[in-house]
Amino acid sequence: MTSEDTGATDLSKSSKQLRRAFVLRPFCGYCDEPLSYDQYGARYATLDHIIPKGRGGTEALDNKTLACLDCNRAKANSLKWAPPSFTFADLWAPPSSDIEHHWLDQYDD
């Protein structure tokens, strides 16, 4: 099963937003294991909608987190999972310095 089979968004086809989240916090929001770019590995980084879009979830930053492929598959369309340890909204605080801003800019499109 691939990430396309689960509806997960993978990093190889990802948006600037997803790549930036991976740079800022490369850990699964559910199991806190380190994520990877290995698309065939269990810890492959995917975007997860905390409240699934099929259940009324939105594209808002506070409804997105990074999840390993295993957690994303296991959670699927469920609403009964524990909340993730972070959301994209948690990661989007303004850069605290010019150096940090420059460092983040190199990962933008």
Biotite code that builds the C-alpha atoms (Angstrom):
import biotite.structure as struc

atoms = struc.array([
    struc.Atom([0.000, 0.000, 0.000], chain_id="A", res_id=1, res_name="MET", atom_name="CA", element="C"),
    struc.Atom([1.359, 3.442, -0.890], chain_id="A", res_id=2, res_name="THR", atom_name="CA", element="C"),
    struc.Atom([0.629, 6.813, 0.634], chain_id="A", res_id=3, res_name="SER", atom_name="CA", element="C"),
    struc.Atom([-1.723, 7.424, -2.309], chain_id="A", res_id=4, res_name="GLU", atom_name="CA", element="C"),
    struc.Atom([-3.794, 4.411, -1.217], chain_id="A", res_id=5, res_name="ASP", atom_name="CA", element="C"),
    struc.Atom([-4.360, 6.001, 2.200], chain_id="A", res_id=6, res_name="THR", atom_name="CA", element="C"),
    struc.Atom([-4.998, 9.539, 0.994], chain_id="A", res_id=7, res_name="GLY", atom_name="CA", element="C"),
    struc.Atom([-1.798, 10.693, 2.723], chain_id="A", res_id=8, res_name="ALA", atom_name="CA", element="C"),
    struc.Atom([0.200, 13.549, 1.213], chain_id="A", res_id=9, res_name="THR", atom_name="CA", element="C"),
    struc.Atom([3.811, 12.513, 0.761], chain_id="A", res_id=10, res_name="ASP", atom_name="CA", element="C"),
    struc.Atom([6.884, 14.750, 0.823], chain_id="A", res_id=11, res_name="LEU", atom_name="CA", element="C"),
    struc.Atom([7.994, 14.004, -2.728], chain_id="A", res_id=12, res_name="SER", atom_name="CA", element="C"),
    struc.Atom([4.838, 15.745, -4.037], chain_id="A", res_id=13, res_name="LYS", atom_name="CA", element="C"),
    struc.Atom([4.461, 18.129, -1.146], chain_id="A", res_id=14, res_name="SER", atom_name="CA", element="C"),
    struc.Atom([3.792, 21.772, -0.751], chain_id="A", res_id=15, res_name="SER", atom_name="CA", element="C"),
    struc.Atom([6.192, 24.315, 0.659], chain_id="A", res_id=16, res_name="LYS", atom_name="CA", element="C"),
    struc.Atom([4.139, 24.150, 3.873], chain_id="A", res_id=17, res_name="GLN", atom_name="CA", element="C"),
    struc.Atom([4.706, 20.411, 4.322], chain_id="A", res_id=18, res_name="LEU", atom_name="CA", element="C"),
    struc.Atom([8.427, 20.561, 3.541], chain_id="A", res_id=19, res_name="ARG", atom_name="CA", element="C"),
    struc.Atom([8.885, 23.442, 5.983], chain_id="A", res_id=20, res_name="ARG", atom_name="CA", element="C"),
    struc.Atom([7.075, 21.523, 8.741], chain_id="A", res_id=21, res_name="ALA", atom_name="CA", element="C"),
    struc.Atom([9.388, 18.553, 8.121], chain_id="A", res_id=22, res_name="PHE", atom_name="CA", element="C"),
    struc.Atom([12.450, 20.819, 8.495], chain_id="A", res_id=23, res_name="VAL", atom_name="CA", element="C"),
    struc.Atom([11.133, 22.402, 11.695], chain_id="A", res_id=24, res_name="LEU", atom_name="CA", element="C"),
    struc.Atom([9.995, 19.197, 13.414], chain_id="A", res_id=25, res_name="ARG", atom_name="CA", element="C"),
    struc.Atom([10.858, 15.927, 11.654], chain_id="A", res_id=26, res_name="PRO", atom_name="CA", element="C"),
    struc.Atom([8.916, 13.731, 14.094], chain_id="A", res_id=27, res_name="PHE", atom_name="CA", element="C"),
    struc.Atom([5.530, 12.034, 13.945], chain_id="A", res_id=28, res_name="CYS", atom_name="CA", element="C"),
    struc.Atom([2.842, 14.039, 15.739], chain_id="A", res_id=29, res_name="GLY", atom_name="CA", element="C"),
    struc.Atom([1.364, 10.819, 17.159], chain_id="A", res_id=30, res_name="TYR", atom_name="CA", element="C"),
    struc.Atom([4.205, 8.420, 18.044], chain_id="A", res_id=31, res_name="CYS", atom_name="CA", element="C"),
    struc.Atom([7.050, 11.013, 18.173], chain_id="A", res_id=32, res_name="ASP", atom_name="CA", element="C"),
    struc.Atom([9.345, 8.725, 16.169], chain_id="A", res_id=33, res_name="GLU", atom_name="CA", element="C"),
    struc.Atom([11.792, 10.423, 13.759], chain_id="A", res_id=34, res_name="PRO", atom_name="CA", element="C"),
    struc.Atom([10.403, 10.732, 10.224], chain_id="A", res_id=35, res_name="LEU", atom_name="CA", element="C"),
    struc.Atom([12.230, 10.004, 6.985], chain_id="A", res_id=36, res_name="SER", atom_name="CA", element="C"),
    struc.Atom([12.065, 10.615, 3.245], chain_id="A", res_id=37, res_name="TYR", atom_name="CA", element="C"),
    struc.Atom([12.196, 6.851, 2.594], chain_id="A", res_id=38, res_name="ASP", atom_name="CA", element="C"),
    struc.Atom([8.874, 6.370, 0.808], chain_id="A", res_id=39, res_name="GLN", atom_name="CA", element="C"),
    struc.Atom([8.967, 2.609, 1.401], chain_id="A", res_id=40, res_name="TYR", atom_name="CA", element="C"),
    struc.Atom([9.676, 2.859, 5.129], chain_id="A", res_id=41, res_name="GLY", atom_name="CA", element="C"),
    struc.Atom([7.199, 2.772, 7.992], chain_id="A", res_id=42, res_name="ALA", atom_name="CA", element="C"),
    struc.Atom([8.370, 6.190, 9.240], chain_id="A", res_id=43, res_name="ARG", atom_name="CA", element="C"),
    struc.Atom([7.806, 7.959, 5.910], chain_id="A", res_id=44, res_name="TYR", atom_name="CA", element="C"),
    struc.Atom([6.599, 11.521, 6.564], chain_id="A", res_id=45, res_name="ALA", atom_name="CA", element="C"),
    struc.Atom([3.035, 12.334, 5.533], chain_id="A", res_id=46, res_name="THR", atom_name="CA", element="C"),
    struc.Atom([0.593, 15.133, 6.230], chain_id="A", res_id=47, res_name="LEU", atom_name="CA", element="C"),
    struc.Atom([-2.332, 14.163, 8.433], chain_id="A", res_id=48, res_name="ASP", atom_name="CA", element="C"),
    struc.Atom([-5.565, 16.071, 8.831], chain_id="A", res_id=49, res_name="HIS", atom_name="CA", element="C"),
    struc.Atom([-6.336, 15.736, 12.543], chain_id="A", res_id=50, res_name="ILE", atom_name="CA", element="C"),
    struc.Atom([-10.063, 15.931, 11.817], chain_id="A", res_id=51, res_name="ILE", atom_name="CA", element="C"),
    struc.Atom([-10.220, 14.095, 8.481], chain_id="A", res_id=52, res_name="PRO", atom_name="CA", element="C"),
    struc.Atom([-11.448, 16.117, 5.525], chain_id="A", res_id=53, res_name="LYS", atom_name="CA", element="C"),
    struc.Atom([-14.103, 13.446, 4.964], chain_id="A", res_id=54, res_name="GLY", atom_name="CA", element="C"),
    struc.Atom([-15.412, 14.172, 8.470], chain_id="A", res_id=55, res_name="ARG", atom_name="CA", element="C"),
    struc.Atom([-15.592, 17.951, 8.028], chain_id="A", res_id=56, res_name="GLY", atom_name="CA", element="C"),
    struc.Atom([-11.943, 18.802, 8.711], chain_id="A", res_id=57, res_name="GLY", atom_name="CA", element="C"),
    struc.Atom([-10.421, 21.861, 7.072], chain_id="A", res_id=58, res_name="THR", atom_name="CA", element="C"),
    struc.Atom([-7.116, 22.872, 5.528], chain_id="A", res_id=59, res_name="GLU", atom_name="CA", element="C"),
    struc.Atom([-6.409, 25.172, 8.510], chain_id="A", res_id=60, res_name="ALA", atom_name="CA", element="C"),
    struc.Atom([-2.934, 24.961, 10.042], chain_id="A", res_id=61, res_name="LEU", atom_name="CA", element="C"),
    struc.Atom([-4.363, 23.833, 13.371], chain_id="A", res_id=62, res_name="ASP", atom_name="CA", element="C"),
    struc.Atom([-5.923, 20.799, 11.652], chain_id="A", res_id=63, res_name="ASN", atom_name="CA", element="C"),
    struc.Atom([-2.647, 19.518, 10.154], chain_id="A", res_id=64, res_name="LYS", atom_name="CA", element="C"),
    struc.Atom([0.264, 17.594, 11.612], chain_id="A", res_id=65, res_name="THR", atom_name="CA", element="C"),
    struc.Atom([3.084, 15.405, 10.348], chain_id="A", res_id=66, res_name="LEU", atom_name="CA", element="C"),
    struc.Atom([2.516, 11.682, 10.773], chain_id="A", res_id=67, res_name="ALA", atom_name="CA", element="C"),
    struc.Atom([4.527, 8.615, 9.927], chain_id="A", res_id=68, res_name="CYS", atom_name="CA", element="C"),
    struc.Atom([2.898, 6.419, 7.317], chain_id="A", res_id=69, res_name="LEU", atom_name="CA", element="C"),
    struc.Atom([2.113, 3.733, 9.933], chain_id="A", res_id=70, res_name="ASP", atom_name="CA", element="C"),
    struc.Atom([0.234, 6.174, 12.198], chain_id="A", res_id=71, res_name="CYS", atom_name="CA", element="C"),
    struc.Atom([-1.507, 7.830, 9.259], chain_id="A", res_id=72, res_name="ASN", atom_name="CA", element="C"),
    struc.Atom([-2.715, 4.451, 7.995], chain_id="A", res_id=73, res_name="ARG", atom_name="CA", element="C"),
    struc.Atom([-3.790, 3.298, 11.447], chain_id="A", res_id=74, res_name="ALA", atom_name="CA", element="C"),
    struc.Atom([-5.654, 6.534, 12.207], chain_id="A", res_id=75, res_name="LYS", atom_name="CA", element="C"),
    struc.Atom([-7.275, 6.605, 8.759], chain_id="A", res_id=76, res_name="ALA", atom_name="CA", element="C"),
    struc.Atom([-10.636, 8.426, 9.006], chain_id="A", res_id=77, res_name="ASN", atom_name="CA", element="C"),
    struc.Atom([-10.965, 8.064, 12.785], chain_id="A", res_id=78, res_name="SER", atom_name="CA", element="C"),
    struc.Atom([-11.850, 10.815, 15.236], chain_id="A", res_id=79, res_name="LEU", atom_name="CA", element="C"),
    struc.Atom([-10.988, 8.664, 18.280], chain_id="A", res_id=80, res_name="LYS", atom_name="CA", element="C"),
    struc.Atom([-7.202, 9.148, 18.341], chain_id="A", res_id=81, res_name="TRP", atom_name="CA", element="C"),
    struc.Atom([-5.320, 11.109, 20.985], chain_id="A", res_id=82, res_name="ALA", atom_name="CA", element="C"),
    struc.Atom([-4.471, 14.625, 19.800], chain_id="A", res_id=83, res_name="PRO", atom_name="CA", element="C"),
    struc.Atom([-1.056, 15.007, 18.149], chain_id="A", res_id=84, res_name="PRO", atom_name="CA", element="C"),
    struc.Atom([1.861, 16.536, 20.032], chain_id="A", res_id=85, res_name="SER", atom_name="CA", element="C"),
    struc.Atom([1.952, 19.482, 17.586], chain_id="A", res_id=86, res_name="PHE", atom_name="CA", element="C"),
    struc.Atom([0.055, 21.059, 14.710], chain_id="A", res_id=87, res_name="THR", atom_name="CA", element="C"),
    struc.Atom([1.304, 23.125, 11.811], chain_id="A", res_id=88, res_name="PHE", atom_name="CA", element="C"),
    struc.Atom([-0.054, 26.205, 13.636], chain_id="A", res_id=89, res_name="ALA", atom_name="CA", element="C"),
    struc.Atom([2.408, 25.482, 16.468], chain_id="A", res_id=90, res_name="ASP", atom_name="CA", element="C"),
    struc.Atom([5.270, 25.601, 13.957], chain_id="A", res_id=91, res_name="LEU", atom_name="CA", element="C"),
    struc.Atom([4.290, 28.832, 12.241], chain_id="A", res_id=92, res_name="TRP", atom_name="CA", element="C"),
    struc.Atom([5.447, 31.334, 14.850], chain_id="A", res_id=93, res_name="ALA", atom_name="CA", element="C"),
    struc.Atom([7.394, 34.167, 13.188], chain_id="A", res_id=94, res_name="PRO", atom_name="CA", element="C"),
    struc.Atom([11.172, 33.591, 12.996], chain_id="A", res_id=95, res_name="PRO", atom_name="CA", element="C"),
    struc.Atom([12.925, 35.030, 16.030], chain_id="A", res_id=96, res_name="SER", atom_name="CA", element="C"),
    struc.Atom([15.981, 36.315, 14.168], chain_id="A", res_id=97, res_name="SER", atom_name="CA", element="C"),
    struc.Atom([17.275, 37.200, 10.712], chain_id="A", res_id=98, res_name="ASP", atom_name="CA", element="C"),
    struc.Atom([19.516, 34.118, 10.805], chain_id="A", res_id=99, res_name="ILE", atom_name="CA", element="C"),
    struc.Atom([16.565, 31.803, 11.506], chain_id="A", res_id=100, res_name="GLU", atom_name="CA", element="C"),
    struc.Atom([14.526, 33.542, 8.778], chain_id="A", res_id=101, res_name="HIS", atom_name="CA", element="C"),
    struc.Atom([17.357, 33.028, 6.253], chain_id="A", res_id=102, res_name="HIS", atom_name="CA", element="C"),
    struc.Atom([17.722, 29.373, 7.294], chain_id="A", res_id=103, res_name="TRP", atom_name="CA", element="C"),
    struc.Atom([14.000, 28.720, 6.756], chain_id="A", res_id=104, res_name="LEU", atom_name="CA", element="C"),
    struc.Atom([13.948, 30.568, 3.413], chain_id="A", res_id=105, res_name="ASP", atom_name="CA", element="C"),
    struc.Atom([16.274, 28.022, 1.860], chain_id="A", res_id=106, res_name="GLN", atom_name="CA", element="C"),
    struc.Atom([13.518, 25.404, 2.176], chain_id="A", res_id=107, res_name="TYR", atom_name="CA", element="C"),
    struc.Atom([10.875, 27.496, 0.452], chain_id="A", res_id=108, res_name="ASP", atom_name="CA", element="C"),
    struc.Atom([9.964, 27.080, -3.218], chain_id="A", res_id=109, res_name="ASP", atom_name="CA", element="C"),
])
